[in-house]
Amino acid sequence: MGMLDRILRERIRRDYTAEGMEELFLRLDLLHDYASNGQIDEATPLSREDLRGWLNDLIYTARETLREIDEH
């Protein structure tokens, strides 16, 4: 395994610790707070269409990840 592979593996392992998952959750939860208060434009420069696209992609990827975890 080369040096870049080791660095990437370490980064991946760090990003998917409990702390990394909590950070991801908190970022999405904060976005939800802004949306709930009708202030989504203050949270992101993305258009609503682009933001919806990103969120749909995240939801799809999360669901597929759960399905694949269950399969393997």
C-alpha positions in Angstrom: 0.0 0.0 0.0 1.4 3.4 -1.0 1.6 6.4 1.1 -1.4 8.1 -0.5 -3.4 5.0 0.0 -2.5 5.0 3.7 -3.4 8.7 4.1 -6.7 8.1 2.4 -7.5 5.1 4.6 -6.7 7.1 7.7 -8.8 10.0 6.5 -11.8 7.7 5.8 -11.4 5.9 9.2 -11.4 9.3 10.9 -14.3 10.7 9.0 -16.5 7.7 9.9 -15.9 7.6 13.6 -18.8 8.4 16.0 -17.5 11.9 16.1 -17.4 12.2 12.3 -20.9 10.9 12.0 -22.1 13.3 14.7 -20.6 16.2 12.8 -22.4 15.1 9.7 -25.7 14.8 11.6 -25.2 18.2 13.3 -24.6 19.9 9.9 -27.8 18.4 8.5 -29.7 19.2 11.7 -28.6 22.9 11.5 -29.7 23.1 7.9 -33.1 21.6 9.0 -33.4 24.3 11.7 -32.9 27.1 9.1 -35.4 25.4 6.8 -37.9 25.1 9.7 -37.6 28.8 10.4 -38.0 29.8 6.8 -34.4 31.0 6.7 -32.8 28.5 4.3 -31.4 31.4 2.2 -29.3 32.5 5.2 -27.8 29.0 5.5 -26.6 28.3 2.0 -25.9 30.1 -1.3 -27.3 27.1 -3.2 -30.6 27.6 -5.0 -33.5 25.6 -3.5 -33.5 23.4 -6.6 -29.8 22.6 -6.1 -30.2 22.1 -2.4 -33.1 19.7 -3.0 -30.9 17.8 -5.5 -28.1 17.5 -3.0 -30.4 16.4 -0.2 -32.1 13.8 -2.5 -28.6 12.5 -3.4 -27.6 12.2 0.2 -30.9 10.4 1.1 -30.4 8.0 -1.8 -26.8 7.3 -0.9 -27.7 6.7 2.8 -30.5 4.3 1.9 -28.3 2.4 -0.5 -25.5 2.2 2.1 -28.0 0.8 4.6 -29.2 -1.8 2.0 -25.6 -2.8 1.2 -24.7 -3.1 4.9 -27.6 -5.5 5.3 -26.6 -7.5 2.3 -23.0 -8.0 3.3 
